Amino acid sequence: MNWNVYLSGEIHTDWRQKIMQGAKDYGLAITFTSAVTEHEASDAAGDVLGKEENGFWRDHKSSKVNAIRTKNMIQKCDIAIIRFGDKYKQWNAAFDAGYCAALGKPYITLHAEDIIHPLKEVDAAAMAWAQTPEQIVEILKYVISDS
């Protein structure tokens, strides 16, 4: 069986690449999907609908266009990995976790120990909390293996 793993959250580090490379190194049958990770492209997703002078309306349009992709990919995934970084507050990642929980989709959170408290509800619904991409790869290896 080929697994579909959705990678959500923080876009400023290489955690996605580390997980994808680790899965490749183990020969895991995984298709990875993700939101658009190029910040400017994501912010401009709704610009095709017309120029906005007010930043709120630009963000509003783009978030709706981005949600088409995000909602579809989360609905189709077997499991989501949701990364919370230390530099920015990823409200979108928290929303993705809540959406997964509402759909009954299993997810694993990936974040440092120092943000356990603000993520306690998100972590409570997660199937696991990991601190490194390598831990994620080991979990995927375990749950995907035939034995």
N, C-alpha and C positions, 0 to 999 in steps of 0.2 A: 504494500500500500504506500502510495506517495502522500506525505503529509503536507498540508498547507499551513504555514506559520506566518502570522502577521506581526510585523515589527513596528511598534508604536512608540512615540515619544521623542525625547531629546535628539536634536539633529546636529549638535556641535562637536561630537566626538566620533570615533570609529567603531563603536560598539557593534553596530550592524555588520560591518565587514568582518569583525572578529568572530561573530556567531556564524555567519555564512561560511567563512573559511574553515572554522572548526567542524562544521557539519560536512563540508566537502572532504576534509581530511579523513573523517570517519566513514565516508561513503554513504551518508544518510540520505534517504529518499525524501527530500524536502524541497518544496517550492516556497520561496520567501516572497512576501509582498509587503508593501509599505506605503505610507502616505508619501506625497512629494516631499523630498528632503532638501531641495534647493529653496532656501528661504524666500528669495525674490520671486521665484516662479509661483510658489504657494500664495504669497501675498497678492500676486497679480492675477490669480485664477479667474476672478470675476470681472477683470477689466474689459473683456470682450463685450460685456453687457452695457458698457457706457462709462464715461469718465465721471468720477465723483469728486467734488470739491471737499466734502466732509469725510475725514478718515474713517469714521464709524461706518458709513454706508459702503465705502470701498471694502473694508474688512468684512462687513455683513455679506456682501455679494460673494466675495472670495471664499468665505467660510462655507457658504451653501454649496458652491461649486465643488470645493474640496470634500465636502461631506458626501457627495455622490460616490466618490471613490472610496472614502473611508468606510462608510456604512456597508457598501457592497463587499469590500474585502474582509471586514470583520464578520459579516454574516457567512461568508464562504470559508473562513479559516477553521482549522481543527484546534488551534491553540494560538493565543496571542502572547507576545513578550512585550511588556510595557515598561519602558525605561524612563526614570526620573533622574535628571542630572542635578548637579549642585549649583550651576551658574544661574539658571533661569527657572522660574516656576512653570511647569508644563501643565497648564490647565487642560489643554487638549488631551494629554495623556490620561489625566484623571477622568475626563469625560469618556475616553475610549474604554477605560477599565469599567466604568459604570455601565456602559453600553454592553460590554462583554458579560458582565454580571446579570444584566437584565435579560440577555439572550440565553443565558446558561452556558456561555462559551468559557472554557477554562482559560485562565491566563496566569502568567508568572510575572511578578514585578521584579525589576532590576534597579537597585538604588543603594546608596551608601547607608551605613548605620545611623548617621547623624540626622536623617530625616524620617526615621521610623515613626516618631510621634505624629507629625502632620499627615502621614499616610496610613495611619492605623486602620481606618475603615477600608481603604483600598486594599491594604495587605490582608485584612481579615477575610475578604472574599476571594483572594488569590489562592491558587493551588500551591504556590511556593513563593518565597522571597529569596532572590539571589543577589549577591554583591558584585559578581564578576561575569563577563561574557562566557568565560570558561565553565563556570558552574551551570550556566544555561545550556551550553553544548552537552555537558555530561547528563543533565536531566533529559534533554531531547534524545540523546543516545539511549538512555535507559527506557524511556516510554515508547520509543519507536522499535526497539530491538524485538526480534522474534522469540527470544528465550525468556 
